[in-house]
C-alpha cells in the first residue's frame, strides 16, 4: 500500500530547517514532498501528521545484534563468557541467538533507526537475518560484515571474531566472507577496553601492517570496503596505512595519517554510547572491573580528540552505538546523538545530518538514503517534537516508515538500564 503523510513539518537535512507540507511515497520510494496536494491513488493509506516533524530514518553505523545491552558478567572475559559462547554454538543456543538478533533488528527499527551496519556477529547470523528482512521480515535494513576478522589474540577472538593465522589465511577468510554475501569487512586492528590487560592501554596493537594490507587488498578487489576497530594512535596509523575505509571508535591522528584517510575518502565512526557509561558509572552497575573503567576513560578521550580532528580536517564523522556492549541497547541511537553533541561540540543540526545523510554517504548510499528528497527510499520518522531542540523525542517515535511501510509501536525497553542512562544524561 502506498502512503500519504499529510500536514507535517518536513526536515531539510542540509539546512537544518523545516518546510510544511505532505510526503507521498509509492513503491517504497518518495515520489514528492512539499506543499499540500491531492493524490489520486486507489492503493493509498493516508495519515494526518498535523504539527509533527518528519525526519529521515536514522542510520546506525556501528552495532552488534547479538545482545540486549543489559550488563552481564558474561560480557567480560572469564568463565561466564566462555559458558555463554559455548551455549551459542549449541543447537539450542543457535535458536536463542536467532531470536535475539531478530528482536534487536526490530528494536532498532521501532526506535527510528531504519538502517544498521552490523560490525561483527556469530557465524553470519546477521547476514541470514538480513536476507529474511529483505524478503519482508520486520526489522531495520541491515548492512552486514559477518564475523569480525583479526589475528590470533585480537579483539573478539573466541567470540564474534575469526582469527586466521597469516596473510594468506586472512585473504582466504575475506574470500569466504564474500562467498557468504557480506556487505563490508570488519577487522580488529587493536584490542579493546574489555580485553586490555594493562592500565592506560585500551588499544594494544594486534594486527601487523602486512596483515591489514592483505585484508584490505583482498576486500577491495572484491568490491568490499573495510571497517577497522581502532583504539590507539599506533593502531590508527597502521589501519590507515593498511588501507581501511572507516576507523571505528578512533584515536588521535598525525597530520599525515589524517591526510591519507581524507584522500582515500575514508571516515571516522564514533561510538560514545558504551564509552560514556563505562567511564562514568560504577563497575557495580556496568558489571565490568575498575581496569576496564580506567581504560575506557582513556579510550573516550582519544575518540573525542579523533572526532574533533576529523571534523577540523573535513573528514566525515559517522555515528554508531556499539549496541550489545554493556548499557548499549538496541533502541538508544538518540542517546548517541546527544553524547555526540556533548563530546564534540557539534550542533544538533550537524549531528542529525551526520546520523542520516552523513552516515548514508559513508555507506556509499547517499543517493538512496539519508534525506527526504524525491526518488530516495521512503525511510523516515514522524516525531511529536522538534529533534533539533532535543533528540529525546526519538525515545517515543509517533511513526516509523521504512521503504514506504509504516510501523507504529514500542521497541520494548529495560527499566534498570534506562534509569542508569538517564542519570548519566542528567549530569
N, C-alpha and C positions, 0 to 999 in steps of 0.2 A: 504494500500500500504506500502511495506517495504521501507527502507530508507538507502541510502549510502551517507555519508558525506566524500568528498574527500579532501585530501591535507590540513588538519587542524593541529593546534598545540594542542595536547591533554593533558589536565591537569592531573598530578598525585597529588591528593589532599594530600596524606601523606607526600610527599617530597617537595611540592611547586615548582615542575619543570614541564617542558613540553616535550613531545615527538612528532615528526612529523609523520603523518600517516592518516589513514582513520577510520571511525566508521561505522560499518554495524549493522543496527537494523532491526529485523524481529519479527512479532508477539508482538510488544510492548516491546521487550527485546533487550538489547545489545548482539549481537552474538559474535562479535570480534572487537577489536581495535588494531591499531598498524601499522606496515609497510604497505605501499600502496599495494593493492591487487585487483584482478579482482573478481567480484561476478557474478555468473550465476543465475539470478533471473528474471523471466518474469513479476513479480509484483513489480517493483523497481522504486523509484524516486531517482535520483542522483543529488546532489548539490555540486558544486565546491566551497570549502571554502578556497581557496588559501590565506595563510597568516593570517587567522582568528584563534581565540582562542576558543577551546571547553572546557567548564567547566560544572560541574554538575548543575542541576537546583537548585536554592536557595530554602531553606525551612524557612518559616516564622513561628516561634513557638508561636507567641502571636499576634492575630489580631481579630478585630471585623469587620464584613462586612456591618453593618447597616448604615454606614456613609461615607462621602467623604473625611473628613479631613479638609474641608473648615471651618474656625472658625465661630461660631454662638453663639448668646446669649442662644440658646436652649440647648447648651451643658453644661451649668452651672445650678445650682439649681434655681428654681423660676418659675414664671408664664409661661415663654416661654417654658421651659422644660415640664411643666405639659400639655400645649396645644399640644406639639409635641407627647407626649406619648399617650394622648387621641386619637389623629388622627391616630397613628399607629395601634391602636386597633379597628379602624373602618374598614368597608369593603373597602372603597377607600384607606385608609391608608395601609391595608394589601397588596393591589395590588401594591402600590408605593414601599412598603418595599421589595416585591419580585423583583421588577425591580432593586432596589438599590443593594441588595445583589448579584444578578446575575452580574451586572456591576462590582461590587467590585472583584468578583472572576475572571472575565475576565481581569481586570486591573492588578491584581496580576500576572496572567499568562503572560501577554504580557510584563511585566517588568522583566521577568526571574525567577519568583517565581513559581515553579511547585507544591509545597505542602504548605498548610497553616493549622496550628492548630487554630481553631476558639474557642475563650475562653469566650463566652458569647453572646447570641442572644435573640431575642424576639420570644417566643413561637415556638422554634425549627425551625426557618426559615432557618438556615444554614444546619440543618440535611436534610430538604426536598430538598434544593439545592444540597447537596452532592449526594443524590440519583440520581438526574437528571444528574449531571456531570458524575457520574459513568456509567450512561446509554448512554452517548455520548454528552451531552451538553457541550459547550465550557466553560472552567474555570479551575483554579488550583485545584488540588486534595485537598479535604477538610477532615480534622480530627476534628470532632465536639464534643463540650461539651454540646450543648444546652444552655439553660439559666444558668447563674451562680447561685450558691446556697449560701445563707448567713443567718444570724439571722436577725430578725426584726431590722431595723435601720442600717443594714450593707451596705457596698459599693454596689451600683447598685439597692438597694431597690427602687421599684417603676419604674424601667426602665428595665435593661437587667438581673436582678436577681430575683429569687423567695425566699421567706423568711418563711420557715416553723418554727413554734414555738415549740421548744422542741426536744429532742434527737430522740424520736420515729418518730416524724413527719419528721425529717431530713432523717432518714433511709428510710422512705416511699418515700420521694422525690427522693432519689438515685434510688430506685427500679423503680419509674415512669420514670426517665431518661433512665434507662436501657431498659425499655419496648419500649421507643421511639428510641432505637438503637443508642444512643450516643456512641462515641469512648473513651471519657475521661469524668471525672467530674471536674468542676471548682468550687472552693469555694472562698469566700472573707473573709479572717480572720480579716483583718483590714480595716479601711476606706481608702480613697484616697485623693489626693490633691484637687480634685474638691468638696469634701464634708466635708473637715476639717473645724471645727468651731473655732479653736484656732491657733494662730501663733506658729509655731515650732512643731505642732503635726499632720503631714500628715498621720500618720498611727495609729490612735486610735484603740485599740483592740475592735472588735465587736463580736467575737465568743469565747466561752469558750473551754478549753481543752476537756471537755467531749463531746461537740458538734462536734469538729473537729474529735475526735476519732470515734464518731458514724458514721460520713460520710465516713471516710477512711476505717473503718472496713467493712461497708456495700459495699462500692465500690470494695474493694479488694476481697471480697467474690464473687463478680460478674465478676471479671476479669478486672476491670476498674482501671486505675491509676487516681490520684488526683493532680490537679494543684491548687496552692493557691496564691491568691493576698495577698501580704505581703509588708508593707511599714513602719515597725518599728522593732527595735530589740526585743521588747516584743512579737510582732506578729510572728516574725521569730522563736523564741524559741517555742511558742505554736504550730505553724504549724508543725515544725519538730518533736516535741514530740508527736503530734497527729497522725503522720503517713503519711504526704503528700509526694508526689513523686517529685514534682517540686515547687520551690518557685519563683513566678513571681515578677519582679521588684527587690525585695530583700532589705535586711538591714544587718548591721553588725551581725556576729555570734560569740558566745563564742566557745572556742575550743571543748567543749563537744557537742554543737549543731552541729558544723561542722562535728565532727566525726560520729555522729548519721546519718546525711544526707549522708555522704560518704559511710558508711557501708550499708545503705539501697540501694545504687545505685541511689540516687537521684541527682537532678541538680538544678542549679540556672538559671533563664532566664531573661536576661537584656532587658530593653525597653528604650533606650536613646532617641528614636525619639520624644516622647512627652516631656520628661524631659528637654532636652536642649532648645528647642524653648520656652516652657512655663517659664523656669527660666531666659532666657536671653532677650527675646523680650518684647516689651512694651505691657501692657494689652490692649491698644487700638487695637493692632494687633491680640492678642490671643482671645479677647472678654471675657476674664476672669478678675477677680479682683486682687488687689495687694496682698491680703491674699493668694490667690492661687499661685501667683508668689513666695512669700516668702516660702511657704510650699513646692513648687516644688524644690526650691534650696536645702532645707534640704533633701528631698527625693532623689535628684540627688546625693548628697554627700554620702548618705547611700548606694545607689545602686552601686555606683562606688567602695566604700570600700568593699561591699559584693562580687562583681565580682573579685576583686583582692585577697580577702581572699580565695575564692573558687579556683581560679587558683593556688594559692600557695599550697593549701591543696589537689590538684588534684581532685577536684570535677568538673564535667562537667559544663561548662557555655554555655548556648544557647543564641540565639538572636531572638528577635521579635520586631515588630514595634509598637504594640498597635494601629494599624490603626483604624480610626474613631475618635480618640482624635483630638483636635484642632491642625492643622498643621501636622497631621499624615495621609498622603494619602495612597491609596491602591497600589501605584506604586513606593514607595521610600525605598525599602529594602536596596538599595545601600547606602542610607544615614545612615541607622542604622549601617551598616558595617564601614563606615567612622567614625561615632561617637564612635564606639566600639574601633577602633584604637586610637582615640584621648583620650578617657577617661581611658582606661585600660592599654595602652602601648603595646598592642598586635601587632605583625607584621601583615601585610596584608595576608601573607600565613596562619598564625594561624587563622586569622579572617575568611578567605574564607573556611578553613576547618571546623571551628565552624558553619558556616552558611549552610554547606552542610552535610558532613559526621557526624560532631558532633551533629547537630540537629537531624539527622536521628537516631543516637544512643539514644538520649534522648527519641525519639518516640518509640524506640524498633524496628526500621525499617532499621537498618544499613545493613542488608542482602539484602535489596531491593533497597535502595535509597542512594544517597549521594556521589557516586563516579562513574567513567566511567569504571567499570570492567565488563567483560563478564558475562552474567547471570543476571545482575541487570536490573531494569526497565530503559527504554531508555528515561530518563529525562535529558536534557542538554540544554545549551545555547551557541550559537555562537556569539562571540564578536569581534568587529573591532580592539580593543586594548587590551593590557595585563592588566587584572584586578589587578594583583599584583603590578602594578605601580599606578593605580587609579581605584577605584570602580565606578567612574563616567561613565565608559564605559557601565555599565548596564543601564544607562539612555536611551540608544538607542540600544537595542539588534539587531543584524543582523537577528537572527532566534532563536525561542524558540521551543524546542522539548519536548513534553510530551507523554509518552507511545508510542514513535516512530512516533507520528504525528507532522508534522512541522507546525508552526504558524508564520506568518510574519505580522507585523502591529504595530500600536502605541496604548498605553493604554488610551490616552486621558488625558490631564493634565490641571491643574488650574494655570493660569499665575501668579495671585497675590500670591498664596501660594509658587510657585516656586521662585518668586523674593525674598520673605522674607527668605526662607530657604537658598537660595544661599548667601544672606548676612551673614547668620549665619556661613556657612562653610568658608566664606572668612576671618572670624576673626582670 
